[in-house]
Amino acid sequence: MPRIEPLSPPYDAEVGAQLERMMPPGVPPIGLFRTFVRNLPMARAMSEWGTYELSRGLSLSLRDREILIDRTCARCGCEYELGVHVAFFAEKAGITEEQAASLAHGSAADPCWDESRDRLLILLADQLHRTSTFTDSLWTHLAAEFDEAEILDALLLCGWYHAISYAANAAGVDPEEKAPRLLGGSPLP
């Protein structure tokens, strides 16, 4: 049951225009965005950064981005946002069902992760979640695989999805109808 009820159509012109900016053309607005527009100035302000995080302007690949988002949402126990990203982006990002399950419940050591880049992203999301930083050892490995722009984008992406997870969890946004439920009530510790 939502704590903050998402707006339902019909929307006034200003809200409708904002929701259109937040979604791909022709796709109905998701519950989280319909919740955010309850505070229209906030939704407007968030929209620009959120658009960057999901754009081709981000220095990370689609796969890198989605591994970080999925793992961060799993660490935050955000069934809503994890499900949305797996439903909308996993296939495009080449994330298999086994890898999506690992992001929800496993570790970077799971056999489905054969690329060091993928494993480093999982380790980064895990360490940031636990400690709000990462070790010198991980830095050495990250710096060998990613450039500084990619590392900065990764750090802010994880932070952004902590904020999104907090909002979705605390507002009680109901899962989207077509989104998988990967956490099953038991998020990562």
GIGIPE-V364930 format. One record per residue. N is the residue number from 1. OMEGA is omega in degrees with one decimal (none if undefined). NEAR is the number of other ideal C-beta (glycine too) atoms within 8 Angstrom. D_FIRST is the distance of its C-alpha to the first C-alpha in Angstrom with 1 decimal. Layout:
# GIGIPE-V364930
<<N	OMEGA	NEAR	D_FIRST> <N	OMEGA	NEAR	D_FIRST>>
This chain:
# GIGIPE-V364930
<<1	-178.7	4	0.0> <2	171.3	11	3.8> <3	174.9	6	6.5> <4	-175.3	8	8.9> <5	175.9	5	8.6> <6	175.4	11	11.0> <7	176.9	10	14.2> <8	177.6	4	15.3> <9	2.5	4	19.0> <10	179.7	4	21.5> <11	172.2	9	21.7> <12	-171.8	6	24.5> <13	-178.1	6	27.3> <14	179.8	7	26.6> <15	178.8	11	22.9> <16	179.1	10	23.9> <17	178.6	8	26.7> <18	179.0	13	24.7> <19	176.8	13	22.2> <20	178.6	7	25.3> <21	-175.4	7	26.7> <22	-175.1	11	23.7> <23	171.9	11	23.8> <24	-179.9	4	26.7> <25	175.7	4	28.6> <26	180.0	3	27.3> <27	179.9	6	23.9> <28	-177.3	4	20.8> <29	178.8	8	18.7> <30	-177.2	9	15.9> <31	-179.5	11	12.4> <32	-179.9	14	13.5> <33	176.8	12	16.5> <34	173.2	12	15.0> <35	-178.1	15	13.0> <36	-177.6	12	16.3> <37	169.9	13	18.3> <38	172.5	8	16.8> <39	-172.3	7	19.5> <40	177.5	10	22.2> <41	177.5	6	24.9> <42	-179.6	8	22.8> <43	177.6	13	21.8> <44	-177.5	8	25.5> <45	-179.4	8	26.7> <46	-171.5	9	24.4> <47	-177.8	11	25.4> <48	179.4	7	28.9> <49	179.2	9	28.3> <50	177.4	10	25.6> <51	177.6	8	28.1> <52	-176.3	9	30.8> <53	-178.8	11	28.7> <54	-174.6	7	28.3> <55	173.8	7	31.8> <56	176.4	3	35.1> <57	176.5	4	36.2> <58	-176.2	11	34.5> <59	179.3	6	37.3> <60	175.7	10	35.4> <61	176.2	5	35.4> <62	-179.9	8	32.3> <63	178.3	10	32.4> <64	-178.1	12	32.8> <65	-175.2	14	29.9> <66	174.6	13	27.5> <67	179.9	15	28.6> <68	-179.5	16	27.9> <69	-177.3	12	24.5> <70	-178.6	16	23.4> <71	179.0	13	24.8> <72	179.1	16	23.5> <73	177.0	14	19.9> <74	179.7	16	20.5> <75	179.6	11	22.1> <76	-179.0	13	19.1> <77	-176.7	10	16.7> <78	178.4	13	15.0> <79	-177.5	11	14.1> <80	-172.4	15	12.9> <81	175.2	14	16.2> <82	179.4	15	18.4> <83	179.0	14	17.3> <84	-176.8	12	18.0> <85	176.9	13	21.3> <86	-178.9	14	22.4> <87	-173.6	11	21.7> <88	-167.4	6	23.5> <89	-172.0	11	26.2> <90	-178.3	12	27.1> <91	179.2	6	29.7> <92	-177.8	6	31.2> <93	-179.8	11	31.5> <94	177.6	6	33.1> <95	-177.8	14	30.5> <96	175.8	7	30.8> <97	179.1	5	28.3> <98	178.8	7	30.0> <99	177.2	11	29.8> <100	177.7	14	26.1> <101	178.1	10	25.6> <102	178.0	12	28.0> <103	-179.8	14	26.1> <104	-171.1	13	23.0> <105	-171.9	9	24.9> <106	-178.8	8	28.6> <107	177.9	7	31.1> <108	-179.9	10	33.7> <109	179.9	5	36.3> <110	-175.5	8	34.7> <111	179.1	4	37.4> <112	-178.9	9	35.4> <113	-179.2	12	36.1> <114	177.9	5	39.7> <115	-179.1	6	39.8> <116	179.7	7	40.4> <117	179.0	9	38.6> <118	-179.4	13	35.3> <119	179.1	11	35.8> <120	179.1	14	36.5> <121	178.2	13	33.3> <122	178.4	14	31.2> <123	178.8	11	33.4> <124	179.7	14	32.9> <125	-180.0	14	29.1> <126	-178.0	12	29.3> <127	177.7	12	31.8> <128	-179.1	14	30.2> <129	-176.9	11	26.9> <130	-168.3	5	28.8> <131	-175.8	7	31.5> <132	173.7	3	30.8> <133	174.9	5	34.2> <134	-173.1	10	36.2> <135	174.8	6	39.5> <136	178.7	5	42.9> <137	178.0	6	43.2> <138	177.6	12	40.1> <139	-179.2	9	41.4> <140	179.6	8	44.7> <141	178.0	10	43.1> <142	-177.0	12	40.7> <143	177.3	8	43.7> <144	-174.8	5	45.7> <145	-174.2	8	43.1> <146	173.8	10	41.4> <147	-174.9	6	43.0> <148	179.0	6	41.9> <149	179.2	7	40.0> <150	179.5	11	37.9> <151	178.1	11	37.3> <152	177.2	8	36.3> <153	179.5	11	33.9> <154	-179.9	14	32.4> <155	-178.9	9	31.9> <156	176.7	9	30.2> <157	177.8	15	28.1> <158	178.8	14	26.8> <159	179.3	9	26.2> <160	-178.4	11	24.4> <161	165.8	14	22.0> <162	-179.7	11	21.4> <163	178.9	8	20.3> <164	179.5	12	18.2> <165	178.8	14	16.5> <166	-177.7	9	16.0> <167	-178.7	11	14.5> <168	-179.8	12	12.0> <169	-174.3	11	11.1> <170	178.5	7	11.1> <171	178.9	10	9.3> <172	-178.6	9	6.3> <173	179.2	11	7.6> <174	177.6	8	6.9> <175	176.1	9	10.4> <176	-174.2	11	13.1> <177	-174.5	4	14.5> <178	-178.2	4	17.8> <179	178.4	11	17.1> <180	176.5	7	18.2> <181	-172.9	8	16.3> <182	-175.8	14	19.1> <183	176.8	12	17.9> <184	178.2	5	16.9> <185	179.9	3	15.4> <186	177.7	5	18.8> <187	176.3	11	19.4> <188	177.9	7	22.9> <189	none	2	24.2>>
